[in-house]
Amino acid sequence: MKVLNYGSLNIDYTYSVPHIIVGGETMASYELHEYCGGKGLNQSIALAKAGLDVWHAGIIGNDGQMLLEACSAAGVHTDFIKQMDVRGGHTVIQVDQNGQNSIILYGGTNCMQTAEFVDEVLAHFGEGDYLLLQNEINMLDYIIDQAYERGMKIILNPSPYNENMGTCDLGKVSLFLVNEIEAAQITGNTEAKDALDALHHAFPNAAFVLTLGSEGAWYYDGKEKVFQDIFKVKAVDTTAAGDTFSGFFIKMLAGGSDIQTALRTAAKASSIAVTREGAAPSIPTMEEVELSLQEE
């Protein structure tokens, strides 16, 4: 079994601010940091730090060498990361004094996938392999269709949830990773349990992980419904919290762990990540997570 994460790679320009800026306001920031990010890259690094053998597929620009180096340093296979001589994807992130963030995303090379490149990548994977996707790249509908034909197990984090999701056959997804906002956008339900029931009704063959920020997380597959509370910490930067949770949950699931243990491990990893600045740099190793769990 191999794991492919086909997703975005961004440079994050992160500004520390007193509060998230509002319309018409001009405000000075305390600091500016450049980090490696993108939901795709973050989740690949989380998967690798959790202990999985993971390949990342995607496209970077002429400013993206640091992204390639970050993947390699974390142990992510970079065979399917293509570089183009144009501006790559990036984000402008505000982080306030409470660690909350606001993000503007520029797709860049993330939105330059082609059917030829998708076919080239997927030719190296097949039945039983895992495919993790997010919604920060183009050609998502084509990738899902082609991976499904190959018998891959498709895991989708539909973030950001937008009109592109309407072109995808989501019935081919095996596991959805959603937060409360995405669940509400998909189902129209703002209550967690109602949203879970609605998700199962819409996609009866899939399982779901619903993360609720400070309210914990739920898993539901139509039979088993499991809750995990958060580990309370002082948040510094929540940018990669969900990506860290996703990576560690998938690692535990792929390793045959029971759902409660998978959720607990993912929640602990996420709680460590939010105490650190940056996206990819904040993600802990499995050794750190296990040690912290032993201290609980």
Secondary structure, 3 states (H helix, E strand, C coil): CCEEEECCCEEEEEEECCCCCCCCCCCCCCEEEEEEECHHHHHHHHHHHHCCCEEEEEEECCCCHHHHHHHHHHCCEEEEEEECCCCCEEEEEEECCCCCEEEEEECHHHHCCCHHHHHHHHCCCCCCCEEEEECCCCCHHHHHHHHHHCCCEEEEECCCCCHHHHHCCHHHCCEEEEEHHHHHHHHCCCCHHHHHHHHHHHCCCCEEEEECHHHCEEEECCCCEEEECCCCCCCCCCCCHHHHHHHHHHHHHHCCCCHHHHHHHHHHHHHHHCCCCCCHHHCCCHHHHHHHHHCC
